[in-house]
């Protein structure tokens, strides 16, 4: 985890990823839209998405009970970003 990437920036990237990649009812490239290249030194949000099973709509349904085939609500988007940020914060504290 790169400490140089501030948590605020991670939050912004998490919000953007959630809105663009997961909020639509049928996201483009669902199931393969979250890159894993460069792990464990990849972007913290992408690593967090894989670590928390928030990387695609299939995982969101399987692990978090968020249904596929419809747009995400604001509350669901906030939940996803909260899960991501809590994981990132724990990783930063562990270093």
N, C-alpha and C positions, 0 to 999 in steps of 0.2 A: 504494500500500500504506500503510495507516494504521499509523504506528509506535506509536500509543497502544494498540493491541491486542497485549498481550504474547504471546510465543510459547507460553507455558504454556496460555493461554486458547485459542489456535489449536489446540493439541494436543487439548484437551478437546473442542472443537467438531468436530475431524476424527474423533476416536474416535466421538463421538455420531452424526455423519453416516454414518460407515461402518456402524455397528451398525443404525441405523434405516433408512437408505436403500438400502444395498447388500447387507447380510448375508442377508436373506430370499431364498429360492429364486426368487420372482417378486415383486420390489419393486413397490409401488404407483407408477404413473405412470413406469415405467422408460423412460428416454430423454428425459424432460422434467422430472425431479424436482430437478435442480440449477439453481437460478436464475442468470441471468447479468445480471439487471437491476442497473444502477448501475455496471457495469464501466466503467472500470478502478478505480473507487472502491468497489466492492462488497466483501462480506465476503472476507477473504483465503482462507478455506478453499474457498469456491465458485470463486473465480478459479483457485486452485491445482488444483481438480478438473478444470476445463476445460483448463488449461494442460498437465496431465499425463495427460490421457485417462483419468481415474478418475471421470468424471462420471456414468456409467451402466454397467449390466452389459454392454451391447453394446460399449462402448469398452474395458471391462476385458477382454473376450474378445479383441477385435480387436488391441489394442495390448499387452496384458500376458499373454495366454494363459490368463486365468482363466475357466473355463467358466460358461456361463449355465445356468439351470434347476435349480440346487441351492444350498443355503445355503453361504455363504462359511465357510471354516475360520478358526479363530483366527489361524493363521499368515498366511493371505491378508489378513485384516483388518489385521494388524500391518504387512504389506508395504505395503498401500495407504496407511495413515497415515504410514509412513516415507517413502514417495514424496512425499506432500503436504508433510510437514514439511521435507524437504530442499529442495523447491522454494521454500517460504515463507522458509526461512533464507537461501537464495541471494538472494532478492529483497530481504530486509532488509539484507543485507551490501552489496548493490549501491547502496543509497540513501545 
